[in-house]
């Protein structure tokens, strides 16, 4: 039987929430930028990277380790 690592699952969920919050916050700041398209492209890449890492953390946490 495998034992779930709830710390990884919780941290993954928090990182997803932070990535989404950062993306939404930067959407409000994009109109003030000199190049909003480039800004949002960079923000999307960063948020997607953090979100991907968070999903992997959650998967490893739910798979767990052998007891």
C-alpha positions in Angstrom: 0.0 0.0 0.0 1.3 3.5 -0.8 1.3 6.4 1.5 0.2 9.7 0.1 2.4 12.8 0.6 -0.2 15.4 1.5 2.4 18.2 1.8 3.2 17.9 -1.9 -0.5 17.9 -2.8 -1.2 21.0 -0.7 1.9 22.9 -2.0 0.9 22.0 -5.5 -2.5 23.4 -5.0 -1.2 26.6 -3.5 1.2 27.1 -6.4 -1.6 26.7 -8.9 -3.6 29.3 -7.0 -0.6 31.7 -7.0 0.1 31.2 -10.7 -3.6 31.9 -11.5 -3.6 35.0 -9.3 -0.3 36.3 -10.8 -1.8 35.9 -14.3 -5.0 37.7 -13.4 -3.1 40.5 -11.6 -0.9 41.0 -14.6 -3.9 41.1 -17.0 -4.9 44.2 -15.2 -1.5 45.8 -15.6 -1.1 44.9 -19.3 -3.0 47.9 -20.7 -0.5 50.2 -19.0 2.5 48.4 -20.6 4.3 49.7 -23.7 4.0 46.2 -25.3 1.1 44.4 -23.7 1.2 41.4 -26.1 4.8 40.6 -25.2 4.1 41.1 -21.5 1.2 38.7 -21.5 3.2 36.2 -23.5 6.0 36.2 -20.9 3.5 36.1 -18.0 1.7 33.2 -19.6 4.9 31.3 -20.0 5.9 31.8 -16.4 2.4 31.0 -15.1 2.2 27.9 -17.3 5.6 26.7 -16.1 4.7 27.2 -12.4 1.3 25.5 -13.0 3.0 22.5 -14.7 5.4 22.1 -11.8 2.5 22.3 -9.4 0.6 19.6 -11.3 3.6 17.3 -11.2 4.0 17.9 -7.5 0.4 17.0 -6.9 0.6 13.8 -9.0 3.8 12.7 -7.1 2.1 13.5 -3.8 -1.0 11.5 -4.7 1.0 8.5 -6.0 3.0 8.6 -2.8 5.7 6.2 -1.6 5.7 2.6 -0.5 5.0 2.2 3.2 
